Amino acid sequence: MPNGGLYAKIPARRGRTSRPEPAPASCPRVPNLEIASRARCTVDDVGRNFDGWALDGRSERMEQEHGKTVVGFLQGVRFRRPFEFLDVGCGNGWLVRRAAGMKGCTRAVGIDKSANMIQLASSLAGPKEEFFRTGLEEWSGGPFDYAFSMEAIYYSPSVGAAVSSVYSLLRKGGTFFCGTDYYGENTATAGWPKRCGMEMQLLSEEEWRAAFRGAGFRVSSRRVTDPRGRAAWRREMGTLFITGKKPS
């Protein structure tokens, strides 16, 4: 699969000193932890907490921390041509820009709950790229051939409802790729909601698969490890990728 557009812009990792494993790149550190006690995270709740990342440059950390794993996973995908691509929780648009550069991509769209992230992504957009500030369940764009989401679906009040929303945005035969480091078997990440001050839905690998089946997908899953990862869980547990195929 020609995917030079995916590999072209991965930045080199900066050197790091030894220190405890940080909260996930997709999880902002919330100064007002009162939000953690709320029953639901609304579009505004989640969006406001990511707005600061777009302003202080930390959105680049998401690309640096997720880029290698995401690109490595997508390298094994044989994309049909032509195709339209959706990134759910696109941040600054790094993956949308990569997808737009792939041979056969005619349109690449990113959605995010953060107004500042969308503004940043839009400022860098090329002719094939579009960005929308919206929650997944409130959006009716599409249809798409492929959808992707990294560390975003678990912020939804209902993972099942979020997955069903993606299903409705895909064409028949479309595919949804969902990546997460925060899953039940990966106990090293269990404390992330408290550290982030955000509600996150914790599902086991089988529960993720069940959510995809419940939406109507044919489902598969696998974990992608990083043998050179600094944290033991990156080497041993890795990122869980769930793939859902919408019947033709």
C-alpha positions as CSV (number, residue, x, y, z in Angstrom):
1,M,0.0,0.0,0.0
2,P,1.5,3.3,-0.9
3,N,1.5,5.4,2.2
4,G,4.3,7.9,2.0
5,G,1.8,10.5,3.1
6,L,1.5,8.7,6.4
7,Y,5.2,8.5,7.1
8,A,6.2,11.9,5.7
9,K,5.7,14.0,8.8
10,I,6.4,11.9,12.0
11,P,8.6,14.1,14.1
12,A,11.6,12.7,15.9
13,R,11.1,12.0,19.6
14,R,12.8,14.4,22.0
15,G,15.1,12.9,24.6
16,R,13.5,12.2,27.9
17,T,14.8,11.6,31.4
18,S,13.5,8.8,33.5
19,R,10.3,9.7,35.3
20,P,6.9,8.2,36.1
21,E,4.6,7.3,33.2
22,P,2.6,10.4,32.4
23,A,-1.1,10.7,31.7
24,P,-2.1,9.9,28.1
25,A,-1.3,12.5,25.5
26,S,-5.0,12.6,24.6
27,C,-5.9,13.4,28.2
28,P,-5.5,17.0,29.4
29,R,-4.5,17.8,33.0
30,V,-7.6,19.6,34.3
31,P,-6.9,22.4,36.8
32,N,-10.4,22.3,38.1
33,L,-11.1,18.7,39.2
34,E,-14.7,19.5,40.0
35,I,-15.5,18.3,36.5
36,A,-14.5,14.8,37.5
37,S,-17.5,14.5,39.7
38,R,-20.0,15.2,37.0
39,A,-22.2,12.4,35.7
40,R,-21.5,13.1,32.0
41,C,-18.9,14.9,30.0
42,T,-20.6,17.2,27.5
43,V,-19.1,18.6,24.3
44,D,-18.3,21.8,26.1
45,D,-16.7,20.0,29.1
46,V,-14.4,17.9,27.0
47,G,-13.7,20.6,24.4
48,R,-12.7,23.2,27.0
49,N,-10.2,20.8,28.5
50,F,-8.5,20.3,25.2
51,D,-8.6,23.9,24.2
52,G,-5.5,24.7,26.3
53,W,-3.5,22.1,24.5
54,A,-4.1,23.7,21.1
55,L,-2.8,27.1,22.5
56,D,0.3,26.0,24.3
57,G,1.7,23.6,21.7
58,R,1.1,20.4,23.6
59,S,-1.2,19.1,20.9
60,E,2.0,18.1,19.1
61,R,2.7,15.6,21.9
62,M,-0.3,13.6,20.7
63,E,1.3,13.2,17.3
64,Q,4.7,12.3,18.8
65,E,3.3,9.7,21.2
66,H,0.7,8.1,18.9
67,G,2.2,8.6,15.5
68,K,4.5,5.6,15.5
69,T,1.9,3.1,16.7
70,V,-0.9,4.5,14.5
71,V,1.1,4.6,11.3
72,G,2.5,1.2,12.1
73,F,-1.0,-0.2,12.4
74,L,-2.3,1.5,9.3
75,Q,0.7,0.3,7.3
76,G,-1.0,-3.1,7.2
77,V,-4.3,-1.8,5.8
78,R,-5.0,-2.2,2.1
79,F,-7.1,0.9,1.4
80,R,-9.5,0.7,-1.5
81,R,-9.3,3.5,-4.1
82,P,-10.8,6.0,-4.2
83,F,-11.7,6.5,-0.6
84,E,-13.0,9.1,1.9
85,F,-11.5,9.2,5.5
86,L,-12.8,10.4,8.9
87,D,-10.8,11.0,12.0
88,V,-12.9,11.1,15.2
89,G,-11.2,13.2,17.9
90,C,-8.7,14.7,15.3
91,G,-6.9,17.1,17.6
92,N,-4.6,19.3,15.5
93,G,-5.4,17.3,12.4
94,W,-2.1,15.4,12.1
95,L,-3.7,12.1,10.9
96,V,-6.1,13.8,8.6
97,R,-3.2,15.5,6.9
98,R,-1.4,12.2,6.5
99,A,-4.5,10.5,5.2
100,A,-5.1,13.3,2.6
101,G,-1.6,12.6,1.3
102,M,-2.3,8.9,0.6
103,K,-2.8,7.8,-2.9
104,G,-6.5,7.3,-3.6
105,C,-7.8,9.6,-0.8
106,T,-10.3,12.1,-2.3
107,R,-11.5,13.6,1.0
108,A,-10.2,13.6,4.6
109,V,-12.3,15.0,7.5
110,G,-11.6,15.5,11.1
111,I,-14.0,16.2,14.0
112,D,-13.2,17.3,17.5
113,K,-15.0,18.8,20.5
114,S,-12.3,21.4,21.0
115,A,-12.9,24.7,19.1
116,N,-9.2,25.6,19.4
117,M,-8.0,22.3,18.1
118,I,-10.3,22.7,15.1
119,Q,-9.1,26.2,14.5
120,L,-5.5,25.0,14.5
121,A,-6.3,22.0,12.2
122,S,-8.2,24.3,9.8
123,S,-5.3,26.7,9.6
124,L,-3.1,23.9,8.3
125,A,-5.7,22.3,6.0
126,G,-5.0,21.4,2.4
127,P,-7.6,21.2,-0.4
128,K,-8.8,17.7,0.5
129,E,-9.1,18.4,4.2
130,E,-12.1,19.6,6.2
131,F,-12.5,20.1,10.0
132,F,-15.6,20.4,12.2
133,R,-16.1,21.3,15.8
134,T,-18.7,18.8,17.0
135,G,-19.5,15.9,19.2
136,L,-19.7,12.6,17.4
137,E,-23.3,11.8,18.3
138,E,-24.4,15.3,17.2
139,W,-22.8,15.1,13.8
140,S,-24.4,13.8,10.6
141,G,-21.6,14.2,8.0
142,G,-20.6,11.4,5.6
143,P,-20.7,8.9,4.3
144,F,-17.1,7.6,4.5
145,D,-15.2,4.6,3.5
146,Y,-12.9,4.6,6.5
147,A,-13.1,6.0,10.0
148,F,-10.4,6.2,12.6
149,S,-10.3,7.2,16.3
150,M,-7.4,7.2,18.7
151,E,-8.0,7.7,22.5
152,A,-11.3,9.5,22.0
153,I,-14.3,7.2,22.0
154,Y,-13.9,6.4,25.8
155,Y,-14.8,10.0,26.6
156,S,-18.3,9.4,25.3
157,P,-21.0,8.7,27.9
158,S,-21.8,5.5,26.1
159,V,-19.1,3.7,24.0
160,G,-21.8,1.6,22.4
161,A,-23.7,4.7,21.2
162,A,-20.5,6.3,19.9
163,V,-19.6,3.2,18.0
164,S,-23.1,3.1,16.5
165,S,-22.7,6.7,15.5
166,V,-19.6,5.9,13.5
167,Y,-21.4,2.9,12.0
168,S,-24.0,5.2,10.6
169,L,-21.4,7.5,9.1
170,L,-19.8,4.7,7.0
171,R,-20.8,3.4,3.6
172,K,-21.7,-0.3,3.2
173,G,-18.4,-2.2,3.4
174,G,-16.7,0.6,5.3
175,T,-14.2,0.1,8.1
176,F,-13.8,1.7,11.5
177,F,-10.4,1.4,13.2
178,C,-10.4,2.4,17.0
179,G,-7.2,2.5,19.1
180,T,-6.9,2.8,22.8
181,D,-4.2,2.4,25.5
182,Y,-6.9,2.6,28.2
183,Y,-8.6,-0.8,28.4
184,G,-9.3,-3.3,31.2
185,E,-6.4,-5.7,30.7
186,N,-3.9,-2.8,30.7
187,T,-4.0,-2.2,34.5
188,A,-1.1,0.3,34.2
189,T,-3.5,2.9,32.7
190,A,-6.3,2.3,35.2
191,G,-5.6,5.6,37.1
192,W,-5.8,7.8,34.1
193,P,-9.3,9.2,34.8
194,K,-8.3,10.4,38.2
195,R,-5.1,11.9,37.0
196,C,-6.8,13.6,34.1
197,G,-9.9,14.8,36.1
198,M,-12.1,13.4,33.3
199,E,-14.6,10.6,33.1
200,M,-13.4,7.8,30.9
201,Q,-15.3,4.6,30.1
202,L,-13.1,1.5,30.9
203,L,-13.9,-1.6,28.8
204,S,-12.1,-4.9,28.5
205,E,-11.0,-6.1,25.1
206,E,-14.1,-8.3,24.9
207,E,-16.3,-5.5,25.9
208,W,-14.9,-3.3,23.2
209,R,-15.6,-6.1,20.7
210,A,-19.1,-6.5,22.0
211,A,-19.8,-2.8,21.5
212,F,-18.7,-3.1,17.9
213,R,-20.8,-6.2,17.4
214,G,-23.8,-4.5,19.0
215,A,-23.5,-1.7,16.4
216,G,-23.6,-4.2,13.6
217,F,-19.9,-4.5,12.7
218,R,-18.0,-7.7,12.0
219,V,-15.1,-7.2,14.5
220,S,-11.5,-8.2,15.0
221,S,-8.9,-6.9,17.5
222,R,-5.2,-7.0,18.1
223,R,-2.6,-5.3,20.4
224,V,0.3,-3.5,19.0
225,T,3.3,-3.3,21.3
226,D,6.4,-1.1,21.2
227,P,9.5,-3.2,22.0
228,R,11.4,0.0,22.6
229,G,8.8,1.7,24.7
230,R,10.0,3.3,27.9
231,A,7.1,2.0,30.0
232,A,6.8,-1.7,30.6
233,W,3.1,-1.7,29.5
234,R,4.0,-0.3,26.1
235,R,6.4,-3.2,25.6
236,E,4.1,-5.9,27.1
237,M,0.5,-4.8,26.7
238,G,0.6,-2.2,24.0
239,T,-2.2,-0.3,22.2
240,L,-5.5,-2.2,21.6
241,F,-6.9,-1.7,18.1
242,I,-10.4,-2.8,17.4
243,T,-11.5,-3.1,13.7
244,G,-15.1,-3.1,12.7
245,K,-16.2,-3.9,9.1
246,K,-19.7,-2.8,8.1
247,P,-21.4,-5.4,6.0
248,S,-21.7,-4.7,2.3
